[in-house]
């Protein structure tokens, strides 16, 4: 089948010679907009468990990191590890560079316990990247492919304030420039249909990303989960999620206007079934993937078709 955008799975096969899968890890981190440093409660769309609601871990003392090692061991003892021979240690929940350097190193090291792990991926906030963190991540590159995922979500600072992200476009630019300095790959997260946003915001965010040197992109649908401020807004009629057709239109725009060199890590957010409030279509990943492929083919679209520097 013709590839109309640069799929992560194919990129990893080319890089490592075979299928390579992620081990999603909860490192018992928090965020500066949760613990009071910048704000409380986190982003309005984020649940109590963060983006990795599906991860099961037995957290204990912050000075004992066996719970991280256990997550990796449990993965390798499960049927999931039979589906590939190479794996990525992926620190997913909350801000995985938020803490003292010595603690960060101990947490990362606690996951890198098996020779089948060939990469280390760290999800974080742009304002939680500094020189010392870059040096630490750089130290792993002799043995592992390292990438950092930065939650931009939008280039609109008014929206960033509204969603209580407490992190802005200037922070993203600073983090990208610093990671570029250390030759650490960057995967950017953006969210489609945040409150009060429209097509112009998507257009501006894509243009903003294209001004930076990044290697990967995650396109997230904005879904509503229980016990969040966004869920309250939805119940009061203050937020209306996109239809599937609208989301596919936005995603096609992003893909056709983003650099063709960027690896597409994801084209939709994965909503937890037991927490999802809306939209219902978000539970049907095949609808999204098949719908996107069909639209791209029918309209003869491909990644970067309308990209311009």
Secondary structure as UniProt FT lines:
FT   HELIX           8..16
FT   STRAND          20..25
FT   TURN            32..34
FT   TURN            44..45
FT   TURN            48..51
FT   TURN            53..54
FT   TURN            62..63
FT   HELIX           66..76
FT   HELIX           79..83
FT   STRAND          86..91
FT   TURN            96..97
FT   HELIX           101..111
FT   TURN            115..116
FT   STRAND          117..124
FT   HELIX           126..128
FT   HELIX           131..138
FT   TURN            139..143
FT   STRAND          145..153
FT   HELIX           157..162
FT   TURN            163..164
FT   HELIX           169..181
FT   TURN            182..183
FT   STRAND          185..192
FT   TURN            195..196
FT   HELIX           199..210
FT   STRAND          216..221
FT   STRAND          224..225
FT   HELIX           229..235
FT   TURN            236..237
FT   HELIX           244..257
FT   TURN            260..261
FT   STRAND          263..266
FT   TURN            273..275
FT   STRAND          276..278
FT   HELIX           280..283
FT   HELIX           285..298
FT   TURN            299..300
FT   TURN            303..306
//
